[in-house]
Amino acid sequence: MIKLKKSELKIGSPLKWHIFDEEGHLLFKPGAIIASERQIESLLTRGAFRNQDPKRNTLAEAPEPKSNKFVDSTSIKVASSLLNLTPFDIIHNIFHRLRLLFESIDQNPVKITQQTAAIARILIQLHNRDKEVVIGAVRQMHEYDYTLCHPVHTTILSILISKHLKYGFNRQLRLACAALTQNVSMNALQELLQEQKERPFEEQQTAIDCHPEASATMLKYCGVTDKKWLNIIKQHHERPDGEGYPQGLKQDEILQESMIIGLADRYAAMLSGRVHRKGMPTEEVIETLGHARGTECDQHMVNILIGALGVYPPGSFVKLRNNETAIVTRRTRNPKRPVVSSYVDPFGEPYNKPIIRDLNHKAIDIAYHTTPDLTIPVDLNIIWGFKKG
């Protein structure tokens, strides 16, 4: 192991090595961004080392891009094998694809543009195919690492908002690519914070504050040449009231796509649980966003998102008046009477087979949103009727 010199650690430049402390604990992977002089000093004080062999565990140099155009959507290939899968199985496939994408940044960074665009295109097509399922996935699918779940959920919600704003396909594609990669520079930190009970330490908070620009820098190094994609990421934590970061931009100074991702990011984060807190219930999320309208989030977009999700978004757990526990699967014209799948009987026992109830045509009401019994397994393909129980 070779001890790193200060001259080898440059602010804003992706690292070319795995960096370890003096006890051999991994601190950074290749491609991570050093965000500040304070972070460099902290590393040097703690002791930072890299492998002696320059060919081992290094980040490949990215070749010069051939053009500055956004990815050609006609060249994005989506495996035909996905067409025969259920929507939920496709989303499982997306999580695995995204994991491989993040892992490949270390070894083969130049393919990140095409790989990201392929995942984004699948999500857009899946939204067109069955909007109720992809919305349901935001509430229901949390079994993967936060670094995978959060960007997928944020992308789904961003696509939902963009549809109401009548974005064309290419604009949706760029938006989805930015949403998938917004936090790429802090994946390792997010994994740590997901399990950390304490508030972020000073060094961690510095990395959080710098991550929009750090992620854009990292993507640029890895071959992303589309300036709009990179600028969307740089601005996704700006706020209409000017209290955001890193630049403190206001209202019309912020790209609309950045405001979409910022709102979707906030909604998805509130739904997700942490070690120190459970995910917030839907009604509390809606109330919180309502208070944030016009200050932390764009008022028009909050109205779009709340209206698009409705009172009982697909994937919500609800208690019926007959005391059954059910999952909302599809909305109807009456926002208070969706289609639900009852999977727990009035006595708290799971049904052998879920009962599909269209509340718009039955004399049963929803009593309230509820918290599920996590000991009772839920098969989303059976709940939504894609497979038989």
The 8 nearest C-alpha neighbors of each residue, nearest first, counted from 0:
[[1, 50, 51, 49, 48, 2, 52, 19],
 [2, 0, 48, 49, 51, 50, 3, 47],
 [3, 1, 48, 47, 49, 4, 0, 46],
 [4, 2, 48, 47, 1, 7, 5, 49],
 [3, 5, 6, 7, 2, 8, 43, 47],
 [4, 6, 7, 8, 3, 43, 39, 9],
 [5, 7, 4, 8, 9, 3, 39, 10],
 [8, 6, 5, 4, 9, 3, 14, 15],
 [9, 7, 5, 6, 39, 10, 4, 33],
 [8, 10, 12, 7, 11, 33, 6, 5],
 [9, 11, 33, 34, 12, 35, 8, 36],
 [10, 12, 32, 33, 34, 9, 213, 13],
 [11, 13, 9, 10, 32, 14, 33, 216],
 [14, 12, 30, 32, 31, 217, 15, 11],
 [13, 15, 30, 29, 31, 16, 32, 12],
 [16, 14, 58, 29, 57, 30, 13, 17],
 [17, 15, 57, 29, 14, 18, 56, 49],
 [16, 18, 28, 29, 27, 49, 56, 19],
 [17, 19, 49, 27, 48, 26, 16, 25],
 [20, 18, 25, 48, 24, 26, 23, 47],
 [19, 21, 47, 23, 46, 24, 22, 48],
 [20, 22, 23, 46, 19, 47, 48, 24],
 [23, 21, 20, 24, 19, 25, 46, 48],
 [22, 24, 19, 20, 21, 25, 48, 18],
 [23, 25, 19, 20, 22, 26, 21, 18],
 [24, 26, 19, 27, 18, 23, 20, 17],
 [25, 27, 19, 18, 24, 20, 28, 17],
 [28, 26, 18, 17, 25, 31, 29, 19],
 [27, 29, 17, 31, 30, 18, 16, 26],
 [30, 28, 16, 15, 14, 17, 58, 31],
 [29, 31, 13, 14, 28, 15, 32, 217],
 [32, 30, 13, 14, 29, 184, 28, 27],
 [31, 33, 13, 11, 213, 12, 34, 14],
 [34, 32, 10, 11, 35, 9, 31, 12],
 [33, 35, 10, 11, 32, 209, 206, 38],
 [36, 34, 38, 37, 10, 33, 39, 205],
 [37, 35, 39, 38, 40, 10, 34, 33],
 [38, 36, 40, 35, 39, 41, 202, 34],
 [37, 39, 41, 35, 36, 40, 42, 202],
 [40, 38, 36, 42, 41, 37, 43, 35],
 [41, 39, 37, 43, 42, 38, 44, 36],
 [40, 42, 38, 44, 39, 43, 45, 37],
 [43, 41, 45, 39, 40, 44, 47, 46],
 [42, 44, 46, 40, 45, 41, 47, 39],
 [45, 43, 41, 42, 46, 40, 47, 39],
 [44, 46, 42, 43, 41, 47, 20, 21],
 [45, 47, 43, 20, 44, 21, 42, 48],
 [46, 48, 20, 19, 3, 42, 43, 2],
 [49, 47, 2, 19, 1, 3, 18, 0],
 [50, 48, 18, 1, 0, 17, 19, 16],
 [51, 49, 0, 52, 1, 55, 53, 48],
 [50, 52, 0, 1, 53, 49, 55, 54],
 [51, 53, 54, 55, 50, 0, 56, 49],
 [54, 52, 55, 51, 57, 50, 56, 16],
 [55, 53, 52, 57, 56, 51, 50, 58],
 [54, 56, 52, 53, 57, 50, 51, 16],
 [57, 55, 16, 17, 54, 58, 29, 50],
 [58, 56, 16, 15, 55, 54, 59, 29],
 [57, 59, 15, 105, 29, 106, 16, 60],
 [60, 58, 61, 57, 106, 107, 105, 108],
 [59, 61, 62, 58, 108, 221, 15, 220],
 [60, 62, 221, 109, 59, 222, 63, 220],
 [63, 61, 64, 60, 109, 222, 221, 65],
 [62, 64, 65, 61, 222, 66, 60, 220],
 [65, 63, 66, 62, 222, 224, 67, 223],
 [66, 64, 63, 67, 62, 68, 224, 222],
 [67, 65, 64, 68, 224, 69, 63, 225],
 [66, 68, 224, 225, 69, 65, 64, 226],
 [69, 67, 66, 225, 70, 224, 71, 226],
 [68, 70, 225, 71, 67, 224, 173, 228],
 [69, 71, 72, 68, 113, 112, 116, 74],
 [72, 70, 73, 74, 69, 75, 68, 113],
 [71, 73, 74, 75, 70, 169, 116, 172],
 [72, 74, 71, 75, 76, 70, 169, 117],
 [75, 73, 72, 71, 76, 70, 113, 117],
 [76, 74, 72, 73, 117, 77, 113, 116],
 [75, 77, 74, 78, 117, 73, 79, 72],
 [76, 78, 79, 117, 75, 121, 81, 120],
 [77, 79, 80, 81, 76, 82, 117, 121],
 [78, 80, 81, 82, 77, 83, 76, 84],
 [81, 79, 78, 82, 83, 84, 77, 89],
 [82, 80, 79, 84, 83, 78, 89, 77],
 [81, 83, 80, 79, 84, 78, 85, 89],
 [84, 82, 81, 80, 85, 79, 89, 86],
 [85, 83, 81, 82, 88, 89, 86, 80],
 [84, 86, 88, 87, 89, 385, 83, 380],
 [87, 85, 89, 88, 90, 84, 132, 125],
 [88, 86, 90, 89, 85, 91, 380, 379],
 [89, 87, 91, 85, 90, 86, 84, 92],
 [88, 90, 92, 86, 87, 91, 84, 93],
 [89, 91, 93, 87, 92, 88, 86, 94],
 [92, 90, 88, 94, 89, 93, 87, 95],
 [91, 93, 89, 95, 90, 94, 96, 88],
 [94, 92, 90, 96, 91, 95, 97, 89],
 [93, 95, 97, 91, 96, 92, 147, 98],
 [94, 96, 98, 92, 93, 97, 99, 91],
 [97, 95, 93, 99, 98, 94, 100, 92],
 [96, 98, 100, 94, 99, 95, 93, 101],
 [99, 97, 95, 101, 100, 96, 102, 94],
 [100, 98, 102, 96, 97, 101, 103, 95],
 [99, 101, 97, 103, 98, 102, 96, 104],
 [102, 100, 98, 103, 99, 104, 97, 183],
 [101, 103, 99, 100, 104, 98, 105, 106],
 [102, 104, 106, 100, 105, 107, 101, 99],
 [105, 103, 108, 102, 101, 107, 106, 100],
 [106, 104, 103, 58, 29, 107, 102, 108],
 [105, 107, 103, 104, 108, 58, 59, 102],
 [108, 106, 103, 104, 109, 105, 110, 59],
 [109, 107, 104, 221, 110, 111, 106, 105],
 [108, 110, 222, 221, 111, 107, 61, 112],
 [111, 109, 108, 112, 113, 114, 107, 222],
 [110, 112, 114, 109, 113, 108, 115, 100],
 [113, 111, 115, 114, 110, 223, 116, 70],
 [112, 114, 116, 115, 111, 110, 117, 75],
 [115, 113, 111, 117, 116, 112, 110, 118],
 [116, 114, 118, 112, 117, 113, 111, 176],
 [115, 117, 119, 113, 118, 114, 176, 120],
 [118, 116, 120, 114, 115, 119, 75, 113],
 [119, 117, 121, 115, 120, 116, 122, 114],
 [120, 118, 116, 122, 175, 117, 121, 176],
 [119, 121, 123, 117, 122, 118, 116, 124],
 [122, 120, 124, 118, 119, 123, 125, 117],
 [123, 121, 125, 119, 120, 124, 126, 118],
 [122, 124, 120, 126, 125, 121, 119, 127],
 [125, 123, 127, 121, 126, 122, 120, 128],
 [124, 126, 128, 122, 127, 123, 121, 129],
 [127, 125, 130, 123, 129, 124, 128, 122],
 [128, 126, 124, 125, 129, 130, 123, 122],
 [127, 129, 125, 126, 124, 130, 86, 123],
 [130, 128, 126, 131, 132, 127, 125, 133],
 [129, 131, 126, 133, 132, 127, 134, 128],
 [132, 130, 134, 129, 133, 329, 313, 135],
 [133, 131, 135, 134, 130, 129, 136, 86],
 [132, 134, 136, 135, 130, 131, 126, 155],
 [135, 133, 131, 136, 132, 137, 313, 130],
 [134, 136, 314, 313, 132, 133, 137, 138],
 [135, 137, 139, 133, 140, 134, 138, 132],
 [138, 136, 152, 135, 134, 139, 140, 133],
 [137, 139, 314, 136, 135, 140, 315, 270],
 [138, 140, 136, 314, 137, 135, 141, 315],
 [141, 139, 136, 142, 137, 138, 148, 143],
 [142, 140, 143, 148, 139, 271, 145, 144],
 [141, 143, 140, 144, 148, 145, 139, 147],
 [144, 142, 141, 148, 145, 147, 94, 140],
 [145, 143, 146, 147, 148, 142, 190, 141],
 [144, 146, 148, 147, 149, 143, 190, 193],
 [145, 147, 144, 186, 149, 148, 189, 190],
 [148, 146, 145, 144, 149, 150, 94, 143],
 [149, 147, 145, 151, 150, 146, 152, 143],
 [148, 150, 152, 151, 145, 147, 146, 153],
 [151, 149, 179, 153, 152, 148, 147, 154],
 [152, 150, 154, 148, 153, 149, 155, 179],
 [151, 153, 137, 155, 149, 154, 150, 148],
 [154, 152, 150, 263, 264, 156, 151, 155],
 [153, 155, 157, 151, 178, 152, 175, 156],
 [156, 154, 152, 158, 157, 153, 151, 159],
 [155, 157, 159, 153, 158, 154, 263, 152],
 [158, 156, 154, 160, 159, 155, 263, 260],
 [157, 159, 161, 155, 156, 160, 154, 162],
 [158, 160, 156, 157, 162, 161, 155, 163],
 [161, 159, 157, 163, 162, 158, 304, 156],
 [162, 160, 164, 158, 163, 166, 159, 157],
 [163, 161, 165, 164, 159, 160, 166, 158],
 [162, 164, 165, 160, 161, 159, 303, 166],
 [163, 165, 161, 162, 166, 160, 303, 159],
 [166, 164, 162, 163, 161, 167, 160, 171],
 [167, 165, 161, 164, 170, 162, 171, 168],
 [166, 168, 170, 169, 171, 165, 162, 172],
 [169, 167, 171, 170, 172, 166, 123, 173],
 [170, 168, 172, 171, 167, 173, 72, 166],
 [169, 171, 173, 172, 167, 168, 166, 174],
 [172, 170, 168, 174, 169, 173, 166, 175],
 [173, 171, 169, 175, 170, 174, 168, 119],
 [172, 174, 176, 170, 175, 171, 228, 177],
 [175, 173, 171, 177, 172, 176, 170, 178],
 [174, 176, 178, 172, 119, 177, 154, 173],
 [177, 175, 173, 179, 178, 174, 119, 115],
 [176, 178, 174, 180, 175, 179, 181, 228],
 [177, 179, 175, 154, 181, 176, 180, 260],
 [180, 178, 150, 176, 177, 181, 154, 175],
 [179, 181, 183, 177, 178, 182, 176, 150],
 [182, 180, 178, 232, 177, 183, 179, 214],
 [183, 181, 184, 180, 185, 214, 186, 210],
 [182, 184, 180, 214, 185, 186, 181, 101],
 [185, 183, 214, 182, 31, 213, 186, 210],
 [184, 186, 188, 187, 183, 182, 189, 210],
 [187, 185, 189, 188, 183, 146, 184, 190],
 [186, 188, 190, 189, 185, 191, 27, 184],
 [189, 187, 191, 185, 190, 186, 192, 203],
 [190, 188, 192, 186, 191, 187, 193, 185],
 [189, 191, 193, 187, 188, 192, 186, 146],
 [190, 192, 188, 189, 193, 194, 195, 187],
 [193, 191, 195, 189, 194, 190, 188, 199],
 [192, 194, 190, 191, 273, 195, 189, 274],
 [193, 195, 192, 274, 191, 196, 273, 190],
 [196, 194, 192, 197, 193, 191, 274, 198],
 [195, 197, 275, 274, 194, 198, 192, 193],
 [198, 196, 195, 199, 200, 275, 192, 194],
 [197, 199, 200, 196, 195, 192, 204, 203],
 [200, 198, 203, 204, 197, 201, 192, 202],
 [199, 201, 203, 202, 204, 198, 197, 205],
 [200, 202, 204, 203, 205, 199, 206, 198],
 [203, 201, 205, 204, 200, 206, 38, 199],
 [202, 204, 200, 206, 205, 201, 199, 207],
 [205, 203, 207, 201, 206, 202, 199, 200],
 [204, 206, 202, 208, 203, 207, 209, 201],
 [205, 207, 203, 209, 204, 208, 210, 34],
 [208, 206, 204, 210, 205, 209, 203, 185],
 [207, 209, 205, 206, 210, 204, 245, 244],
 [210, 208, 206, 207, 211, 212, 34, 213],
 [209, 211, 213, 207, 212, 214, 208, 206],
 [212, 210, 233, 214, 213, 232, 209, 215],
 [211, 213, 233, 215, 214, 210, 209, 216],
 [214, 212, 210, 216, 215, 211, 32, 184],
 [215, 213, 184, 217, 211, 216, 212, 183],
 [214, 216, 229, 212, 218, 217, 213, 219],
 [217, 215, 213, 219, 214, 218, 212, 220],
 [216, 218, 214, 220, 219, 215, 213, 13],
 [219, 217, 221, 215, 220, 223, 216, 214],
 [220, 218, 223, 216, 222, 221, 217, 215],
 [219, 221, 217, 218, 222, 216, 61, 223],
 [222, 220, 108, 218, 219, 109, 61, 223],
 [221, 223, 109, 219, 220, 224, 64, 218],
 [224, 222, 219, 218, 112, 225, 221, 220],
 [223, 225, 67, 222, 226, 219, 68, 64],
 [224, 226, 69, 228, 227, 223, 68, 67],
 [225, 227, 229, 228, 230, 224, 67, 223],
 [226, 228, 230, 229, 225, 231, 173, 232],
 [229, 227, 231, 226, 225, 230, 177, 173],
 [228, 230, 215, 226, 232, 227, 231, 233],
 [231, 229, 233, 227, 232, 228, 226, 234],
 [232, 230, 257, 228, 234, 229, 233, 227],
 [231, 233, 229, 230, 235, 181, 234, 211],
 [232, 234, 211, 230, 212, 231, 235, 229],
 [235, 233, 237, 231, 232, 236, 257, 230],
 [234, 236, 257, 261, 232, 237, 233, 260],
 [237, 235, 234, 244, 243, 261, 238, 245],
 [236, 238, 243, 244, 234, 235, 248, 247],
 [239, 237, 243, 295, 241, 240, 242, 296],
 [238, 240, 250, 249, 241, 294, 295, 297],
 [239, 241, 294, 238, 242, 249, 295, 250],
 [242, 240, 249, 247, 248, 238, 239, 243],
 [243, 241, 240, 247, 238, 244, 237, 239],
 [244, 242, 237, 238, 247, 241, 236, 245],
 [245, 243, 246, 237, 247, 236, 242, 208],
 [244, 246, 247, 243, 208, 209, 237, 236],
 [247, 245, 244, 248, 237, 243, 234, 241],
 [246, 248, 241, 243, 244, 242, 245, 237],
 [247, 249, 241, 246, 252, 237, 253, 238],
 [250, 248, 241, 239, 252, 240, 251, 238],
 [249, 251, 239, 252, 253, 240, 248, 238],
 [252, 250, 253, 249, 254, 239, 255, 248],
 [251, 253, 249, 250, 248, 254, 239, 255],
 [254, 252, 251, 250, 248, 255, 249, 234],
 [255, 253, 257, 256, 231, 258, 252, 234],
 [254, 256, 258, 257, 253, 259, 251, 231],
 [255, 257, 259, 254, 258, 174, 231, 260],
 [258, 256, 235, 231, 254, 260, 255, 259],
 [257, 259, 261, 255, 256, 260, 235, 262],
 [260, 258, 256, 262, 257, 261, 157, 263],
 [259, 261, 263, 257, 262, 258, 264, 157],
 [262, 260, 258, 235, 264, 259, 263, 236],
 [261, 263, 265, 259, 264, 260, 258, 296],
 [264, 262, 260, 153, 266, 265, 156, 261],
 [265, 263, 261, 153, 267, 262, 266, 260],
 [264, 266, 262, 268, 263, 267, 261, 269],
 [267, 265, 263, 269, 268, 264, 262, 270],
 [268, 266, 270, 264, 269, 265, 153, 263],
 [269, 267, 265, 271, 270, 266, 264, 149],
 [270, 268, 266, 267, 271, 279, 278, 265],
 [269, 271, 278, 279, 267, 268, 266, 272],
 [272, 270, 278, 268, 269, 267, 273, 277],
 [271, 273, 278, 277, 276, 270, 274, 279],
 [274, 272, 276, 275, 193, 277, 271, 194],
 [273, 275, 194, 276, 196, 193, 195, 272],
 [274, 276, 196, 273, 277, 195, 272, 197],
 [277, 275, 273, 274, 272, 278, 279, 196],
 [278, 276, 272, 273, 279, 275, 271, 274],
 [277, 279, 272, 270, 271, 269, 280, 276],
 [278, 280, 270, 269, 284, 277, 283, 281],
 [281, 279, 283, 282, 284, 278, 270, 368],
 [280, 282, 284, 283, 285, 279, 315, 270],
 [281, 283, 285, 284, 280, 286, 310, 368],
 [284, 282, 286, 285, 280, 281, 287, 279],
 [285, 283, 281, 287, 282, 286, 288, 279],
 [284, 286, 282, 288, 283, 287, 289, 281],
 [285, 287, 283, 289, 284, 288, 282, 290],
 [288, 286, 284, 290, 289, 285, 283, 291],
 [289, 287, 291, 285, 290, 286, 284, 292],
 [288, 290, 286, 287, 291, 292, 285, 301],
 [289, 291, 287, 288, 292, 286, 294, 293],
 [292, 290, 288, 295, 289, 294, 296, 293],
 [293, 291, 298, 296, 289, 294, 290, 297],
 [292, 294, 298, 297, 296, 291, 295, 239],
 [295, 293, 240, 239, 296, 292, 291, 238],
 [294, 296, 291, 238, 239, 293, 292, 240],
 [297, 295, 292, 294, 293, 291, 298, 238],
 [296, 298, 293, 300, 299, 292, 239, 301],
 [297, 299, 292, 293, 301, 300, 296, 302],
 [300, 298, 302, 301, 297, 303, 292, 293],
 [301, 299, 303, 302, 297, 298, 304, 259],
 [300, 302, 304, 298, 303, 299, 305, 297],
 [301, 303, 299, 300, 305, 304, 306, 298],
 [304, 302, 300, 306, 301, 305, 307, 299],
 [305, 303, 307, 301, 306, 302, 300, 308],
 [304, 306, 302, 308, 307, 303, 309, 301],
 [307, 305, 303, 309, 304, 308, 302, 310],
 [306, 308, 304, 305, 309, 303, 159, 160],
 [309, 307, 312, 305, 306, 304, 310, 311],
 [308, 310, 306, 311, 312, 307, 305, 334],
 [309, 311, 312, 334, 335, 308, 282, 305],
 [310, 312, 309, 315, 313, 327, 335, 334],
 [311, 313, 308, 309, 315, 314, 310, 327],
 [314, 312, 135, 327, 328, 315, 329, 134],
 [313, 315, 135, 138, 327, 139, 326, 328],
 [314, 316, 327, 313, 326, 312, 311, 317],
 [317, 315, 326, 369, 325, 368, 314, 370],
 [318, 316, 368, 369, 325, 367, 324, 326],
 [317, 319, 324, 367, 366, 323, 369, 322],
 [320, 318, 365, 366, 322, 321, 323, 364],
 [319, 321, 366, 322, 364, 365, 363, 318],
 [320, 322, 319, 323, 345, 363, 318, 364],
 [323, 321, 345, 319, 320, 318, 324, 344],
 [322, 324, 345, 344, 319, 321, 343, 318],
 [325, 323, 318, 343, 341, 317, 342, 319],
 [324, 326, 341, 340, 317, 342, 316, 339],
 [325, 327, 316, 340, 339, 315, 314, 317],
 [326, 328, 339, 313, 314, 315, 329, 338],
 [329, 327, 313, 339, 338, 314, 326, 383],
 [330, 328, 338, 313, 131, 337, 327, 331],
 [329, 331, 337, 338, 334, 332, 313, 328],
 [332, 330, 337, 333, 334, 336, 329, 338],
 [333, 331, 334, 330, 336, 337, 359, 335],
 [332, 334, 331, 336, 335, 359, 337, 330],
 [335, 333, 336, 332, 310, 331, 309, 337],
 [336, 334, 333, 337, 310, 311, 365, 364],
 [335, 337, 358, 359, 333, 334, 331, 338],
 [338, 336, 330, 331, 358, 329, 339, 335],
 [337, 339, 357, 329, 356, 328, 358, 327],
 [340, 338, 327, 356, 328, 326, 355, 325],
 [339, 341, 355, 325, 326, 354, 353, 382],
 [342, 340, 325, 354, 353, 324, 343, 339],
 [341, 343, 353, 350, 349, 325, 340, 324],
 [344, 342, 349, 324, 348, 350, 323, 347],
 [343, 345, 323, 348, 346, 347, 349, 350],
 [346, 344, 323, 322, 347, 321, 343, 324],
 [347, 345, 344, 348, 322, 343, 323, 349],
 [348, 346, 344, 345, 343, 349, 323, 324],
 [347, 349, 343, 344, 346, 350, 345, 342],
 [350, 348, 343, 342, 344, 351, 347, 375],
 [349, 351, 352, 342, 343, 353, 344, 348],
 [352, 350, 349, 353, 388, 342, 343, 348],
 [351, 353, 350, 388, 354, 342, 387, 381],
 [354, 352, 342, 341, 350, 340, 382, 355],
 [353, 355, 341, 340, 356, 352, 342, 350],
 [356, 354, 340, 339, 341, 353, 357, 338],
 [357, 355, 339, 338, 358, 340, 354, 341],
 [358, 356, 338, 359, 360, 339, 337, 361],
 [359, 357, 361, 336, 360, 356, 337, 338],
 [358, 360, 336, 357, 361, 337, 333, 331],
 [359, 361, 358, 357, 362, 356, 336, 363],
 [362, 360, 358, 363, 359, 357, 356, 364],
 [361, 363, 364, 360, 358, 359, 320, 357],
 [364, 362, 361, 358, 320, 365, 319, 321],
 [363, 365, 320, 319, 366, 362, 358, 336],
 [364, 366, 319, 367, 320, 318, 317, 363],
 [365, 367, 319, 320, 318, 364, 368, 317],
 [368, 366, 318, 317, 365, 369, 319, 320],
 [367, 369, 317, 316, 318, 370, 315, 366],
 [370, 368, 317, 316, 318, 367, 371, 324],
 [369, 371, 316, 372, 368, 317, 280, 373],
 [372, 370, 373, 369, 316, 324, 375, 317],
 [371, 373, 374, 375, 370, 376, 347, 343],
 [372, 374, 375, 371, 376, 377, 370, 316],
 [375, 373, 372, 376, 371, 377, 349, 348],
 [374, 376, 373, 372, 377, 349, 371, 343],
 [377, 375, 374, 378, 373, 372, 349, 379],
 [376, 378, 379, 375, 382, 381, 342, 373],
 [379, 377, 381, 380, 382, 376, 383, 388],
 [380, 378, 382, 381, 383, 377, 87, 139],
 [379, 381, 385, 383, 386, 378, 382, 384],
 [382, 380, 384, 386, 379, 378, 383, 388],
 [381, 383, 379, 384, 380, 340, 378, 353],
 [384, 382, 380, 381, 385, 379, 328, 340],
 [383, 385, 381, 386, 382, 380, 387, 379],
 [386, 384, 380, 383, 381, 85, 387, 382],
 [387, 385, 381, 384, 380, 388, 383, 382],
 [388, 386, 381, 384, 385, 352, 380, 382],
 [387, 352, 381, 386, 351, 353, 382, 384]]
